[in-house]
Amino acid sequence: MNRELESLILAWENVSASKDKEADTHLAEFYSIIDKVIERCPNLSRDDLFKSVIIAHRKWALKQDSRPPAIPPKA
C-alpha cells in the first residue's frame, strides 16, 4: 500500500474513532495530510481524494475485522 494512502487511512480511522474534543484535532491532522497530497498533485480534486480515502478506509476496516485473533482459543 502507498505510504501516503496508509497515513490518510489511519488518520481517518483516528477521526472516526475519536470523541468530541479529540475529533477536531484528528480532523485537522487528516486535512493537513490531504493538503500535502493536493500540493504535490494539483490536478487531483480534494473531493475525489476524500472519497477515495473513505472507500480505501472501508476496505481496510473490513480486512481488520476479518483477521483471526492473535491469541488462539484454548482447546
Long-range contacts (C-beta under 8 A, 24 or more apart in sequence): 4-33, 4-36, 4-37, 5-53, 5-56, 7-33, 8-33, 8-34, 8-37, 8-53, 8-56, 9-53, 9-56, 9-57, 9-60, 12-53, 12-54, 12-57, 13-57, 13-60, 13-61, 16-57
